[in-house]
Structures are given as structure tokens and as C-alpha cells.
């Protein structure tokens, strides 16, 4: 690792095979925490290359614990994190709203490394027991439309670096990798990113996967989701589109309205309020639009307006809350 770090400190890059080897060694415990922290820090000072990202991803996917849910053709909705806005769990809520609308979801998530409450934090707040038992995951997606895959259970490398990521409390290339290594590799993906450079990197990768449908979303003020605080961009297989909140029927919201609280307990209260349809209008609307993009990713032939209606109905009718309660009954 020492020689590799010297190379990186001199602004050199890894090729695809070198990147793959580093992540494999990391998972096998060949580096100490200080070495991992130094390696991670490199990518705070420069962007990751396509070859490096592909090599890291290949290593993680080759080492993943196998799980089979592909016959359900599910979607995953996930943000990279690291946008430093500490929002409530918008992507995770959107997964339950989409599931409540009748679609299959395989949510891949982890503890928050740069925010108070990641997807796994809010699941734990509700007593969810994480599993990699394929039969239990299949039962969950069959009976509640959603399965939750806690990332460290499916990849030893993510587990190995978790303490370092939490100690650093800054975004790293693992934020970039997380959305790409869902162990079932779902065909449909909605991915929120914190900058446009990252969006185009993901766009290049998704274009290589001919069978996939994807939507990459980014709010221009730096949110890794559609925040409705400003204009936002959606990139999919047809190209890039810019939207304003007003043109799709929403009012702009202040950033403070999306704050996720100071503790996981506070974030869980907001989570419950959204599903129970007692959240603020800003909180509800931001979940609706992210859910709508998820539905549109599955069914691009539908208008975005029709997808918004489906997402709103999922909350208003109580279907999203019913889905969540059924999920809890199956996963506690």
C-alpha cells in the first residue's frame, strides 16, 4: 500500500485492474485503518476516474454475497449521500411510496456516514432486523413489494471500511460506489448525485448496461435528490432535461424544510409523519416527486404528471403506510 499511496500522492491514477486489486485487499483485511483513511482521502482531493470506479465496482460485485430477486424486476432508489445537507430519508421513503403504488423494490442501503440517518439507521429505529437470507428477502418482496438489503451483510469490503468512513465523517468514493453495488443489480435505478460531474460519470456507466433503465437526478444547489429547493436535472437514456418545481406543479421549498433532525430518532419521526400523511407539505412533496421519477423510470411511457398522481395517491390512500407496516411485520 505504501508504494501505491506515493503514486497517488504524486497525482497518478490507477488502472482498472489495480483498482480492483486494492478493493479486494481491503476486504481481506490487508490494510490497516490509517492506510485506508489515507487512500480514501486521495479521492477527496481529486475526482475518481472511470477506470478506477469500474475496477472498484468489479471487486465489490465479485465478492458480494449472492442473492436472487431478479425475477421480480425491482427498482432501487438511492442517493450517493455526501451532499452535506442532512435531509430526512427521502430516497428510502420514496422506495416505500413506490412499493405502495404496486411496484417491486429492492432497496440497498447502509448507515449514514455523512448524515445523522442513513437508510439502515431509520430501518433500525423501527426495529428492522437485517438479513441476507434469500428466502426471507423473497418473502418480503412478494408480500410487501419491498426487500431491504443492508450493504455490509452483502459485501465484506463495505463492512471493513465502515469504521473509517464513520470516523472521517466526509464523503468518499464509497458514496459513489454504494449505488452501483446493489447485490441483485436491479434493472431499474434512480440515483441522486451531489454534482453534475458525478452525474455524467454514472451516465457513462449506465450506458454500458444496455438492458437497464435509469434516472440520475441532481438539484442545482447540491442536493443528491430532487429537493424542490431550486431547479433540478434528470438524466436518463433519452438525454438530459432541466425542470423547475413550478412547471411540474410544485412550489419551491426552503432548505430548512428538508432538515432531517439532529438524531436518528428525530429523523424516524419525520419518516413516520410522511408515511402517515401528517408531514409538512414540503416534506410530502419532495417524497412525491422523487417517487414519481422512480415510477417513470419503470414506465417511461407514462407522463411525469401521471407518475406524480400515482405517488401522491400512494400516500393519500394509506397504501404506502400499509406497505411499510406489512414490511415491518415481515422483517422484525
MARKOLDO-383875 format. One line per field, with one value per residue (C-alpha): x, y, z. Coordinates in steps of 0.2 Angstrom, whole numbers, padded with zeros to 4 digits, always signed. Layout:
// residues N
x = X  ... .
y = Y  ... .
z = Z  ... .
This chain:
// residues 332
x = +0000  +0014  +0020  +0003  +0000  +0016  +0010  -0007  +0000  +0010  -0006  -0005  -0020  -0025  -0029  -0045  -0035  -0025  -0041  -0050  -0035  -0034  -0053  -0050  -0036  -0046  -0060  -0047  -0040  -0023  -0023  -0024  -0037  -0023  -0019  -0037  -0040  -0026  -0032  -0049  -0043  -0035  -0052  -0057  -0043  -0047  -0061  -0062  -0059  -0070  -0057  -0055  -0073  -0076  -0062  -0068  -0086  -0080  -0071  -0086  -0098  -0086  -0085  -0104  -0114  -0126  -0145  -0158  -0173  -0171  -0187  -0197  -0188  -0187  -0181  -0169  -0170  -0154  -0143  -0125  -0125  -0111  -0121  -0119  -0137  -0143  -0160  -0173  -0173  -0181  -0174  -0180  -0197  -0198  -0195  -0210  -0221  -0216  -0219  -0236  -0240  -0239  -0221  -0207  -0192  -0175  -0168  -0149  -0144  -0131  -0129  -0126  -0108  -0110  -0128  -0137  -0148  -0144  -0157  -0151  -0152  -0170  -0174  -0165  -0176  -0191  -0184  -0180  -0168  -0156  -0154  -0146  -0157  -0163  -0180  -0184  -0179  -0190  -0205  -0203  -0203  -0218  -0229  -0224  -0217  -0200  -0185  -0171  -0153  -0141  -0125  -0112  -0121  -0118  -0100  -0086  -0076  -0090  -0090  -0071  -0071  -0087  -0077  -0065  -0079  -0089  -0073  -0069  -0087  -0084  -0090  -0078  -0078  -0088  -0103  -0100  -0099  -0114  -0127  -0118  -0116  -0133  -0130  -0145  -0140  -0158  -0163  -0171  -0162  -0165  -0149  -0147  -0130  -0122  -0114  -0116  -0098  -0103  -0120  -0111  -0099  -0114  -0122  -0107  -0108  -0126  -0125  -0114  -0128  -0140  -0154  -0155  -0167  -0161  -0164  -0150  -0156  -0147  -0153  -0143  -0140  -0131  -0144  -0142  -0160  -0174  -0176  -0188  -0177  -0171  -0171  -0166  -0159  -0164  -0153  -0160  -0157  -0165  -0153  -0154  -0169  -0170  -0185  -0191  -0203  -0216  -0218  -0222  -0235  -0225  -0220  -0201  -0197  -0184  -0169  -0173  -0189  -0180  -0168  -0168  -0165  -0150  -0153  -0159  -0174  -0179  -0177  -0188  -0202  -0201  -0201  -0217  -0225  -0223  -0230  -0245  -0248  -0246  -0230  -0227  -0232  -0213  -0209  -0223  -0220  -0201  -0205  -0219  -0208  -0193  -0206  -0213  -0197  -0195  -0212  -0207  -0191  -0200  -0214  -0206  -0221  -0231  -0231  -0222  -0239  -0247  -0232  -0234  -0253  -0248  -0235  -0247  -0261  -0249  -0248  -0265  -0274  -0263  -0256  -0238  -0241  -0249  -0234  -0222  -0232  -0233  -0214  -0211  -0221  -0211  -0194  -0194 .
y = +0000  +0012  +0012  +0014  +0029  +0038  +0036  +0043  +0057  +0061  +0063  +0047  +0036  +0018  +0007  -0004  -0020  -0010  -0003  -0020  -0027  -0013  -0016  -0034  -0032  -0020  -0033  -0046  -0035  -0032  -0014  -0005  +0009  +0023  +0016  +0015  +0033  +0039  +0030  +0037  +0055  +0055  +0055  +0070  +0080  +0073  +0065  +0047  +0041  +0029  +0015  +0017  +0017  +0002  -0008  -0004  -0009  -0026  -0030  -0027  -0036  -0052  -0053  -0050  -0062  -0069  -0065  -0069  -0057  -0053  -0061  -0048  -0034  -0022  -0004  +0004  +0022  +0029  +0044  +0045  +0055  +0067  +0082  +0090  +0095  +0082  +0079  +0066  +0049  +0055  +0040  +0027  +0035  +0035  +0017  +0013  +0025  +0017  +0000  +0006  +0011  -0008  -0009  -0021  -0013  -0019  -0006  -0007  +0004  +0007  +0018  +0036  +0041  +0059  +0062  +0058  +0045  +0034  +0021  +0007  +0019  +0023  +0004  +0000  +0014  +0004  -0012  -0020  -0035  -0035  -0052  -0060  -0075  -0076  -0085  -0071  -0057  -0066  -0067  -0048  -0043  -0054  -0050  -0031  -0027  -0022  -0030  -0021  -0026  -0019  -0017  -0023  -0040  -0042  -0036  -0038  -0023  -0011  -0018  -0017  +0002  +0007  +0012  +0023  +0031  +0035  +0042  +0053  +0059  +0066  +0059  +0047  +0036  +0023  +0036  +0034  +0015  +0012  +0014  +0003  -0012  -0017  -0036  -0040  -0027  -0021  -0017  -0001  +0013  +0030  +0038  +0055  +0064  +0079  +0087  +0086  +0079  +0064  +0063  +0061  +0048  +0037  +0041  +0034  +0018  +0015  +0017  +0002  -0009  -0010  -0018  -0006  +0009  +0023  +0041  +0051  +0066  +0082  +0098  +0113  +0119  +0102  +0090  +0072  +0071  +0082  +0094  +0106  +0120  +0125  +0119  +0101  +0090  +0072  +0062  +0046  +0036  +0049  +0063  +0077  +0088  +0103  +0106  +0120  +0115  +0126  +0118  +0101  +0108  +0111  +0126  +0129  +0125  +0132  +0121  +0121  +0112  +0097  +0096  +0078  +0082  +0080  +0062  +0046  +0047  +0064  +0058  +0042  +0054  +0063  +0046  +0041  +0058  +0057  +0039  +0043  +0059  +0071  +0078  +0096  +0100  +0102  +0086  +0076  +0085  +0081  +0062  +0063  +0070  +0058  +0043  +0049  +0049  +0031  +0026  +0035  +0025  +0009  +0015  +0029  +0029  +0037  +0056  +0063  +0070  +0053  +0046  +0061  +0056  +0038  +0043  +0056  +0043  +0030  +0042  +0049  +0032  +0025  +0012  +0017  +0016  -0001  -0007  -0001  -0009  -0025  -0024  -0022  -0037  -0047  -0040  -0038 .
z = +0000  +0004  -0014  -0021  -0009  -0015  -0033  -0029  -0019  -0035  -0044  -0054  -0057  -0055  -0070  -0069  -0063  -0050  -0043  -0042  -0033  -0020  -0015  -0014  -0002  +0008  +0010  +0015  +0029  +0022  +0026  +0042  +0046  +0044  +0026  +0022  +0028  +0018  +0002  +0004  +0007  -0010  -0018  -0008  -0017  -0035  -0045  -0047  -0065  -0075  -0074  -0055  -0052  -0064  -0055  -0038  -0043  -0051  -0035  -0024  -0036  -0037  -0018  -0015  -0006  -0019  -0018  -0031  -0033  -0052  -0057  -0048  -0059  -0045  -0044  -0032  -0027  -0019  -0016  -0015  +0001  +0005  +0000  +0017  +0018  +0031  +0024  +0031  +0022  +0006  -0005  +0007  +0009  -0010  -0010  +0001  -0009  -0025  -0017  -0010  -0028  -0033  -0039  -0033  -0024  -0019  -0008  -0005  +0010  +0024  +0039  +0037  +0035  +0032  +0039  +0055  +0047  +0033  +0026  +0039  +0053  +0050  +0047  +0064  +0073  +0068  +0074  +0057  +0058  +0043  +0034  +0019  +0020  +0002  +0007  +0019  +0006  -0007  +0006  +0010  -0008  -0013  +0002  +0004  -0013  -0005  +0002  +0011  +0008  +0022  +0012  +0025  +0025  +0007  +0005  +0016  +0009  +0014  +0032  +0033  +0029  +0039  +0055  +0044  +0035  +0051  +0059  +0044  +0043  +0025  +0008  -0001  -0016  -0006  -0008  -0026  -0026  -0015  -0028  -0041  -0030  -0025  -0024  -0036  -0049  -0052  -0070  -0064  -0054  -0048  -0042  -0034  -0036  -0027  -0043  -0062  -0065  -0055  -0064  -0081  -0074  -0069  -0085  -0094  -0083  -0085  -0104  -0104  -0097  -0112  -0103  -0089  -0087  -0076  -0070  -0062  -0053  -0046  -0039  -0044  -0026  -0022  -0016  -0021  -0024  -0031  -0017  -0024  -0017  -0034  -0052  -0055  -0069  -0073  -0085  -0092  -0108  -0118  -0113  -0100  -0095  -0084  -0073  -0062  -0047  -0054  -0071  -0063  -0051  -0035  -0025  -0021  -0003  +0009  +0013  +0031  +0027  +0022  +0038  +0045  +0063  +0075  +0080  +0071  +0082  +0075  +0058  +0061  +0067  +0050  +0041  +0051  +0048  +0029  +0028  +0039  +0028  +0043  +0037  +0031  +0013  +0009  +0016  +0007  -0010  -0010  -0007  -0020  -0034  -0031  -0030  -0047  -0055  -0049  -0057  -0073  -0073  -0073  -0085  -0096  -0107  -0094  -0092  -0077  -0071  -0071  -0061  -0048  -0047  -0043  -0030  -0022  -0021  -0013  +0002  +0002  +0001  +0015  +0003  +0007  +0026  +0024  +0014  +0027  +0041  +0031  +0028  +0047  +0051  +0040  +0045  +0064 .
